[in-house]
Amino acid sequence: MPHALGIEIREYQSAIAKSAVQSNMLVVLPTGLGKTAVALLVAAERLSMFPGEGGSHANPLADRIRMIRDEVLKAKELKEIVSMLFLKIACKLADSVN
């Protein structure tokens, strides 16, 4: 199922993300099953839920340089979509100040 982030979201990824939005969670899945997609869903949802909480942010962590490089490349592919998301969040924040 396509998502607003422009990525294909599987049903189990959506279910994991919904749970992770509600509480702290460690997601353990085999390579290629979409941990990055889950992280993007959770980050997008949390950022939209708390746009004015002192500059909400999401910090991706990885234990290997290669993993970080891969995540940066994926982020560059999604740059336009993510930029639009952050623009929407910034607009909500600006509206809440006025």
C-alpha positions in Angstrom: 0.0 0.0 0.0 1.6 3.4 -1.0 2.0 5.9 1.7 2.1 9.7 1.8 5.9 9.4 2.3 6.1 7.9 -1.2 7.2 4.5 -0.1 5.5 1.1 -0.3 4.3 0.2 3.2 3.5 -3.4 4.1 0.7 -4.3 6.5 3.1 -5.6 9.2 5.2 -2.4 8.9 2.1 -0.3 9.5 1.1 -2.4 12.5 4.6 -2.1 14.0 4.7 1.7 13.4 1.3 2.2 15.1 2.6 0.3 18.2 5.9 2.2 18.2 4.1 5.6 18.0 2.3 4.8 21.3 5.4 3.6 23.3 9.1 3.1 23.2 10.0 0.1 21.1 12.9 -1.8 19.7 12.2 -3.2 16.2 14.1 -6.3 15.3 13.5 -7.6 11.8 15.7 -9.5 9.3 17.6 -7.5 6.6 15.3 -6.2 3.9 12.0 -6.3 5.8 11.7 -2.6 6.2 13.0 -1.3 9.5 13.8 2.0 7.8 10.2 2.3 6.5 8.9 1.7 10.0 11.3 4.3 11.4 10.2 6.9 8.8 6.5 6.2 9.5 7.1 6.6 13.3 9.2 9.8 12.8 6.7 11.4 10.5 3.8 10.6 12.8 5.5 11.8 16.0 6.8 15.0 14.3 3.2 15.7 13.1 1.8 14.9 16.6 4.2 17.3 18.4 5.1 20.1 16.0 5.6 22.7 18.6 7.3 20.7 21.4 10.5 22.8 21.5 11.5 21.9 18.0 10.6 18.2 17.7 13.1 16.1 16.0 14.0 12.5 15.2 17.5 11.0 15.6 18.3 7.9 13.6 21.0 5.7 15.2 23.1 2.9 13.6 26.1 0.9 14.8 27.9 0.8 11.5 29.1 3.5 9.1 27.8 1.5 6.1 24.3 1.5 7.6 24.4 5.2 8.1 25.6 5.8 4.5 22.7 3.6 3.2 20.2 5.5 5.3 21.5 8.8 4.0 21.2 7.5 0.4 17.6 6.4 1.1 16.9 9.8 2.7 18.2 11.6 -0.4 15.9 9.5 -2.5 13.0 10.7 -0.3 14.4 14.2 0.1 11.6 16.0 -1.8 8.8 14.2 0.1 10.5 14.6 3.4 11.2 18.3 2.7 7.5 18.7 2.0 6.6 17.0 5.3 9.0 19.3 7.3 7.6 22.3 5.4 4.1 21.3 6.5 5.3 20.8 10.1 7.0 24.2 10.0 3.8 25.8 8.7 1.8 24.2 11.6 4.4 25.5 14.1 4.2 29.0 12.6 0.4 28.9 12.8 0.6 27.9 16.4 2.8 30.8 17.3 0.4 33.4 15.7 
